[in-house]
Amino acid sequence: MTQRLNIFTAAPEGAKALMALEAAIAASGLEHSLIELVKLRASQINGCAFCLHMHVADAVKAGESERRIHLLSAWRESAMFTDRERAALNWTEVLTNIAGTGAPDADYAWLQTQFDEREQGFLSLLIGAINTWNRIQVGFRGSHPADVAPAAPARSQVPA
């Protein structure tokens, strides 16, 4: 896949503004682990390999377990996530899929049980930001670094 455009060179002022938003979110008081889970879940939904690659590495570096990362897409069925994380992941799915969900009152009520107004604001900014990054990277075919060479195709065994 060939990258179509580099947002940092094509629109540096806009990319810089998104980076400033990322810095504000990082300084908001939201847990780093929660921020990475939200970024990963939205990136899974949006199919953004570039962002998944980046945020898996960031999450592992910050101490997130590989098991929880693997179970993230099934968070509703897993007991490995806290009530706060579950509310954030639900809100992530609701806002990422806003055209289909319309952000129902019940989902907002769940969010309110775990996050105060300031946190709700920054969590929603986080979800908006990662969705923006996903759309930029998918749309412009951003490619992640190849950490591992592709696996060799399996060889058929020929009877002796």
N, C-alpha and C positions, 0 to 999 in steps of 0.2 A: 504494500500500500504506500502510495506516495503522498507526502504531506502537501496539502493545497496552499496553505498560508500559515505564516507564523504570526500570531496575534501580537507578540511583543515587538516585532519590527513593523508590522502593518499599522497598528493602532497603539503606539506605546503609551499615550496619555490615558487611554481607556484601560489598558492592562495595568498601568500603575494605580489607577483608581480602584480596580478590583483587588489589587495587592494591599492597598490601604484598608479596604473593607476586611480582608482576611486578617490583617494585623489587629483591627478593632475587635474582631470576633475572638481572636486568640487571647486578647487582654480582657475579655468580658467577664471572666470568672467561670465560664462553662468548663467542665472537666475536659482535659485534653483527650482522654480516652473516648468520651462521649462525642466530641467533635469528629474524631476519626471514624467512629462507627457510623455517624450520620453521613459523612462524606462517602464512605464505602457503600452504604445502603443505597443512596441516591445514584451513585455511579453504577451499581449493579442493575438497578431499574433502567437506567439510561443506556446501558451497554457501552460504557466509556472505558476501554482498555487502558488508555493513557492514565486516567485518574485512578482506576483500580490499582494499577501497578504502583503509582506514587503513594497512594494512601495505605495500601497493604504494607509497604516498606516502612512508612511513617508509624503506622500502628504497632508493628512488631518492634521497631526501634524504641517506641514509648512503653513497651512492656505488655502489649496486648497478646493474648494467647492465640496460637494458630487455630486451636479448636474453636474458639469463639468466632474467629474470622470465617472459618468454614461453615459454621452454623448460622451466620448472620442472615442469610436469605430465608431461613426457617425460624427466625427469632420468636414467632408466635407459638411455636411448638416446643421451644427449648426453655428449660429452667435456668439456663446459664446467664440470663440477662436480668438486671435489676428492674424494679418497677419504674424507676426514673428512665432507664435506658429504653424500656419498652414503650413508654409514653413518647419519648423522643423519636424512636424508630417509627412508631405509628404516625406521628405528625410529619415525619420525613416522607412517608409514603403518601399521605393525604395531600401535601403540598406539591410533591413531585408529580403526582397524577391529578392535579387540580381540575383539569377539564372533565374528568370522570367523577371526581368525588364531590366537588363543590364545598369542601371543608365543612362537613357536618358538625352540628352543635355537640353531638355526643363525643366526637373526636377532640373538639376544643375543650370540652369539660374534662376529659381524661388528661389532657395537657395541663390544665389548671391545677390538677391534684398534685403535680410533681414539680411545676416550675412557676416562679413568681413572674410578675409582668415584665420585668427587665430581662429575665432569662428567656421568656417566651419571645420577646422581641429579638434578642440575639440569636436564639435558635432558629427563628424564621429567617433572619438575615443569612445565617449559615446555610440553610436549605436553599434559599434563593441563589446564594453565591455558588454553591457546588453545582446546582443545576445550570447556571450560566457557564461555568467552566466546562461541564459535560457537553453542552451544546456547541461551545467553541471547538473543543478537541474532537468531537465526533464529526461536526460539520466540516472542519478543515483537515480531517484525517491525521490528527496528531498521533504520532507513534511513540510508544515507550521504548526505552533501551532494551536490547535483547540481553538479559542476564544469563540465559542458558541457551545453548544451541538447540535447535529443534531436534526432537527425538527421531532416531532413524526408523524408517518403516519396518514393521515386523516382517521377518522372512518366513515364507512358507516352508514347512518341512517336506522334503521330498523323500519318499520311501527308499530305503537302501536296497 
